[in-house]
Amino acid sequence: MLFLIFSVIVFNLIALLIPKRISGIEILTTTLFSLYLETMTNVFLDLKYDLYGYFTKGVNWESLLFVICIYAPINIVFLNYFPYKMQLLSKAIYILGWSVFAYIYELLFLWSGTFYYNGWKFWYSIIIYPILYLILVGFHKYVRNLLRKYRQ
């Protein structure tokens, strides 16, 4: 639990203190989308199929710390520095770097006992993280297009 609290403080401070390259409405919409995506994923993979979970089986209040206080700031930092104007290789390296960070972070949570596997395999995460980051970037681009469209 100590590792979780430390992570919440560090990630939220980073998200609050970095210079923002994206607007408040972009932060709000993409954060709500990422929280929705994470929640729907957990409803099925955690609660329905019991492949993994936070702390103990079933619904628990502590898992809200993960959902709200970890995923939201990571969403902000990831999108804030995404290299939209760079070449495809730079974008791929950026997503790969964040995916490696997510794998290592997942392992740390497994070792700390705040997250557990129950049928989930680590290589599933290796496949899923880049896809999730691509979905997040795609949604952010969609939001930017909508904002441009309705500002005219």
Backbone as numpy.savetxt, mean C-alpha at the origin, in Angstrom:
# Nx Ny Nz CAx CAy CAz Cx Cy Cz
4.07 -5.93 18.33 3.24 -4.74 18.33 4.11 -3.48 18.33
5.28 -3.57 18.97 6.19 -2.44 19.03 6.66 -2.04 17.63
6.96 -3.04 16.79 7.39 -2.77 15.42 6.27 -2.07 14.65
5.04 -2.48 14.86 3.90 -1.85 14.20 3.76 -0.38 14.62
3.83 -0.11 15.89 3.70 1.27 16.38 4.84 2.14 15.84
6.05 1.61 15.87 7.20 2.33 15.33 6.97 2.64 13.84
6.49 1.67 13.09 6.22 1.85 11.65 5.16 2.90 11.41
4.11 2.87 12.20 3.03 3.86 12.07 3.59 5.27 12.25
4.38 5.46 13.28 4.95 6.79 13.54 5.87 7.23 12.41
6.79 6.36 12.01 7.76 6.72 10.97 7.08 7.01 9.64
6.21 6.11 9.19 5.57 6.30 7.88 4.68 7.54 7.84
3.96 7.78 8.92 3.09 8.95 8.94 3.89 10.25 9.00
4.98 10.26 9.73 5.84 11.45 9.74 6.42 11.71 8.35
6.89 10.67 7.70 7.42 10.83 6.34 6.35 11.39 5.41
5.16 10.80 5.44 4.08 11.24 4.56 3.67 12.69 4.84
3.72 13.10 6.09 3.35 14.47 6.45 4.43 15.48 6.07
5.69 15.09 6.19 6.78 16.05 6.05 7.36 16.18 4.65
7.12 15.22 3.77 7.70 15.33 2.42 7.02 16.45 1.65
7.78 17.11 0.77 7.15 18.10 -0.10 6.20 17.38 -1.06
4.99 17.86 -1.16 3.98 17.17 -1.97 4.07 17.60 -3.44
4.09 16.60 -4.31 4.07 16.82 -5.75 2.69 16.52 -6.32
1.84 15.97 -5.48 0.48 15.65 -5.92 -0.50 16.45 -5.07
-1.66 16.74 -5.64 -2.64 17.59 -4.95 -3.35 16.84 -3.83
-4.00 17.61 -3.00 -4.77 17.03 -1.90 -5.87 16.10 -2.37
-6.56 16.48 -3.46 -7.63 15.63 -3.97 -7.07 14.33 -4.55
-5.87 14.39 -5.14 -5.23 13.17 -5.64 -4.84 12.25 -4.47
-4.33 12.86 -3.41 -3.97 12.08 -2.22 -5.21 11.43 -1.63
-6.28 12.20 -1.49 -7.51 11.68 -0.91 -8.10 10.54 -1.74
-8.26 10.76 -3.04 -8.91 9.75 -3.86 -8.08 8.47 -3.99
-6.77 8.62 -4.18 -5.95 7.42 -4.32 -5.80 6.68 -3.00
-5.78 7.42 -1.90 -5.71 6.77 -0.59 -7.00 6.01 -0.30
-8.13 6.63 -0.57 -9.41 5.92 -0.36 -9.50 4.70 -1.27
-9.04 4.83 -2.52 -9.04 3.69 -3.43 -8.14 2.57 -2.90
-6.94 2.92 -2.44 -6.02 1.88 -1.95 -6.58 1.21 -0.69
-7.23 1.99 0.17 -7.84 1.40 1.37 -9.00 0.47 1.00
-9.78 0.88 0.02 -10.88 0.04 -0.45 -10.34 -1.26 -1.06
-9.33 -1.14 -1.91 -8.74 -2.31 -2.55 -8.17 -3.26 -1.50
-7.46 -2.71 -0.53 -6.88 -3.53 0.53 -7.97 -4.21 1.36
-9.03 -3.48 1.68 -10.12 -4.04 2.47 -10.84 -5.16 1.73
-11.15 -4.94 0.47 -11.83 -5.97 -0.32 -10.94 -7.21 -0.48
-9.66 -6.99 -0.69 -8.73 -8.12 -0.79 -8.71 -8.91 0.50
-8.65 -8.22 1.64 -8.61 -8.91 2.92 -9.92 -9.61 3.25
-11.04 -9.07 2.81 -12.31 -9.74 3.06 -12.27 -11.15 2.47
-11.74 -11.26 1.28 -11.72 -12.57 0.63 -10.52 -13.42 1.06
-9.31 -12.88 0.94 -8.12 -13.70 1.21 -7.91 -13.98 2.69
-8.27 -13.05 3.56 -8.10 -13.25 4.99 -9.36 -13.87 5.60
-10.48 -13.19 5.49 -11.68 -13.63 6.19 -12.38 -14.82 5.54
-12.52 -14.82 4.23 -13.22 -15.93 3.57 -12.34 -17.17 3.42
-11.11 -16.99 2.88 -10.25 -18.14 2.60 -9.20 -18.39 3.67
-9.08 -17.50 4.65 -8.15 -17.65 5.77 -6.72 -17.97 5.31
-6.23 -17.23 4.28 -4.88 -17.46 3.78 -3.81 -16.74 4.59
-4.20 -15.66 5.23 -3.28 -14.88 6.07 -4.11 -14.02 7.00
-3.47 -13.31 7.88 -4.22 -12.44 8.76 -3.31 -11.59 9.63
-3.94 -10.68 10.35 -3.25 -9.81 11.29 -3.55 -10.27 12.71
-2.53 -10.48 13.49 -2.61 -10.84 14.90 -3.27 -12.20 15.11
-4.61 -12.25 15.08 -5.32 -13.51 15.30 -6.37 -13.69 14.20
-6.88 -14.89 14.07 -7.88 -15.18 13.05 -9.13 -14.32 13.26
-9.70 -13.87 12.15 -10.93 -13.09 12.22 -10.68 -11.60 12.27
-11.73 -10.88 12.56 -11.68 -9.42 12.61 -11.11 -8.99 13.96
-10.18 -8.04 13.93 -9.66 -7.47 15.17 -9.32 -6.00 14.96
-9.43 -5.25 16.02 -9.24 -3.80 15.96 -7.82 -3.41 15.59
-6.85 -4.18 16.02 -5.46 -3.85 15.76 -5.14 -3.79 14.27
-5.88 -4.58 13.47 -5.61 -4.60 12.03 -5.92 -3.25 11.39
-6.74 -2.42 12.04 -7.00 -1.07 11.52 -5.73 -0.23 11.49
-4.80 -0.50 12.41 -3.53 0.21 12.37 -2.80 -0.05 11.05
-2.84 -1.31 10.60 -2.23 -1.64 9.31 -2.95 -0.90 8.18
-4.24 -1.07 8.15 -5.03 -0.57 7.03 -4.95 0.94 6.90
-5.17 1.65 7.98 -5.24 3.11 7.92 -3.87 3.77 8.09
-3.10 3.29 9.02 -1.88 4.00 9.40 -0.61 3.53 8.70
-0.68 2.44 7.94 0.48 1.99 7.17 0.22 2.17 5.68
-0.91 1.65 5.19 -1.17 1.70 3.75 -1.39 3.12 3.24
-2.05 3.96 4.01 -2.31 5.33 3.56 -1.02 6.13 3.37
-0.12 6.18 4.34 1.10 6.96 4.10 2.00 6.36 3.02
2.04 5.04 2.91 2.84 4.43 1.85 2.28 4.81 0.48
0.97 4.82 0.36 0.31 5.26 -0.87 0.76 6.68 -1.23
0.76 7.56 -0.27 1.13 8.96 -0.51 2.57 9.08 -0.97
3.48 8.43 -0.28 4.90 8.53 -0.63 5.17 7.87 -1.98
4.60 6.70 -2.21 4.81 5.99 -3.48 4.37 6.85 -4.66
3.17 7.37 -4.62 2.66 8.16 -5.75 3.33 9.52 -5.85
3.70 10.09 -4.72 4.33 11.40 -4.72 5.64 11.41 -5.52
6.38 10.34 -5.45 7.68 10.28 -6.12 7.68 9.39 -7.36
6.52 8.92 -7.79 6.50 8.07 -8.98 7.03 8.85 -10.18
7.95 8.26 -10.95 8.59 8.97 -12.07 7.74 8.99 -13.35
6.64 9.71 -13.32 5.72 9.72 -14.46 6.37 10.17 -15.76
7.29 11.11 -15.69 7.88 11.68 -16.91 9.15 10.96 -17.36
9.51 9.90 -16.68 10.72 9.15 -17.01 10.39 8.01 -17.98
11.44 7.36 -18.45 11.30 6.24 -19.35 10.68 5.03 -18.63
10.20 4.09 -19.42 9.56 2.89 -18.88 10.49 2.13 -17.93
11.78 2.07 -18.26 12.74 1.37 -17.41 12.80 2.00 -16.01
12.79 3.32 -15.95 12.81 4.01 -14.64 11.56 3.68 -13.84
10.43 3.63 -14.52 9.18 3.29 -13.84 9.21 1.85 -13.33
9.74 0.95 -14.15 9.83 -0.47 -13.76 10.77 -0.63 -12.56
11.89 0.07 -12.57 12.83 0.00 -11.45 12.20 0.56 -10.18
11.46 1.66 -10.32 10.77 2.26 -9.17 9.78 1.26 -8.56
8.96 0.65 -9.39 7.98 -0.33 -8.90 8.68 -1.55 -8.31
9.74 -2.00 -8.96 10.51 -3.13 -8.43 11.10 -2.79 -7.06
11.64 -1.58 -6.92 12.20 -1.17 -5.63 11.16 -1.15 -4.53
10.00 -0.60 -4.83 8.92 -0.58 -3.85 8.42 -1.99 -3.54
8.41 -2.85 -4.53 7.98 -4.24 -4.31 8.96 -4.96 -3.39
10.25 -4.76 -3.61 11.26 -5.36 -2.72 11.08 -4.83 -1.30
10.87 -3.52 -1.18 10.60 -2.93 0.14 9.40 -3.61 0.79
8.31 -3.81 0.02 7.10 -4.43 0.55 7.36 -5.88 0.98
8.17 -6.62 0.21 8.49 -8.01 0.58 9.24 -8.05 1.90
10.25 -7.18 2.01 11.05 -7.15 3.24 10.18 -6.74 4.42
9.35 -5.76 4.20 8.46 -5.28 5.26 7.49 -6.39 5.70
6.97 -7.12 4.74 6.08 -8.24 5.05 6.81 -9.28 5.91
8.05 -9.59 5.55 8.84 -10.54 6.34 9.05 -10.04 7.77
9.31 -8.75 7.91 9.50 -8.19 9.26 8.23 -8.31 10.09
7.07 -8.12 9.45 5.81 -8.28 10.18 5.53 -9.74 10.51
5.95 -10.64 9.63 5.82 -12.06 9.96 6.69 -12.40 11.17
7.91 -11.94 11.16 8.83 -12.22 12.26 8.40 -11.56 13.56
7.74 -10.42 13.47 7.29 -9.73 14.69 6.02 -10.35 15.26
5.35 -11.21 14.49 4.14 -11.87 14.98 2.87 -11.08 14.80
2.93 -9.94 14.13 1.72 -9.15 13.92 0.99 -9.54 12.64
1.61 -10.40 11.85 1.03 -10.88 10.60 1.37 -12.36 10.50
0.46 -13.15 9.95 0.72 -14.58 9.84 0.22 -15.12 8.50
0.85 -16.19 8.07 0.41 -16.93 6.88 -0.36 -18.14 7.35
-1.42 -18.46 6.63 -2.18 -19.67 6.90 -2.63 -20.22 5.54
-1.66 -20.66 4.76 -1.96 -21.10 3.40 -1.37 -20.17 2.36
-1.09 -18.94 2.72 -0.46 -17.99 1.82 1.02 -18.36 1.68
1.56 -18.18 0.50 2.97 -18.44 0.24 3.65 -17.11 -0.10
4.91 -16.98 0.32 5.63 -15.73 0.08 5.73 -15.41 -1.40
5.83 -16.41 -2.24 5.96 -16.13 -3.67 4.67 -15.54 -4.25
3.52 -15.74 -3.59 2.29 -15.06 -4.03 2.48 -13.54 -3.92
3.10 -13.12 -2.82 3.35 -11.70 -2.61 4.31 -11.15 -3.67
5.28 -11.95 -4.06 6.25 -11.53 -5.08 5.53 -11.22 -6.39
4.50 -11.98 -6.69 3.71 -11.75 -7.90 2.74 -10.58 -7.72
2.12 -10.49 -6.58 1.04 -9.53 -6.34 1.50 -8.08 -6.18
2.60 -7.84 -5.46 2.99 -6.45 -5.16 3.18 -5.59 -6.41
3.93 -6.03 -7.42 4.05 -5.17 -8.61 2.70 -4.90 -9.27
1.82 -5.88 -9.27 0.49 -5.69 -9.86 -0.29 -4.65 -9.08
-0.23 -4.72 -7.76 -0.93 -3.74 -6.92 -0.39 -2.32 -7.15
0.91 -2.20 -7.25 1.49 -0.87 -7.51 1.08 -0.35 -8.88
1.02 -1.23 -9.87 0.56 -0.82 -11.21 -0.89 -0.37 -11.18
-1.72 -1.08 -10.44 -3.14 -0.69 -10.30 -3.23 0.68 -9.65
-2.43 0.92 -8.63 -2.44 2.21 -7.93 -2.01 3.34 -8.87
-0.96 3.11 -9.66 -0.51 4.12 -10.62 -1.59 4.35 -11.68
-2.21 3.27 -12.16 -3.28 3.41 -13.15 -4.44 4.22 -12.62
-4.83 3.97 -11.38 -5.92 4.73 -10.79 -5.54 6.20 -10.62
-4.31 6.44 -10.20 -3.84 7.82 -10.04 -3.86 8.56 -11.38
-3.44 7.90 -12.44 -3.49 8.52 -13.77 -4.94 8.81 -14.18
-5.84 7.90 -13.84 -7.25 8.10 -14.12 -7.79 9.33 -13.38
-7.42 9.46 -12.11 -7.85 10.62 -11.31 -7.30 11.90 -11.92
-6.04 11.90 -12.31 -5.45 13.09 -12.93 -6.19 13.46 -14.22
-6.53 12.46 -15.01 -7.28 12.73 -16.25 -8.65 13.32 -15.94
-9.32 12.79 -14.95 -10.63 13.34 -14.56 -10.49 14.78 -14.08
-9.47 15.05 -13.30 -9.26 16.42 -12.81 -9.00 17.38 -13.97
-8.19 16.96 -14.92 -7.93 17.81 -16.10 -9.20 18.05 -16.89
-9.98 17.00 -17.05 -11.22 17.08 -17.84 -12.20 18.07 -17.22
-12.35 18.03 -15.91 -13.36 18.85 -15.25 -12.85 20.24 -14.85
-11.56 20.50 -15.03 -11.03 21.84 -14.78 -11.19 22.73 -16.00
-11.43 22.12 -17.15 -11.54 22.90 -18.40 -12.86 23.59 -18.52
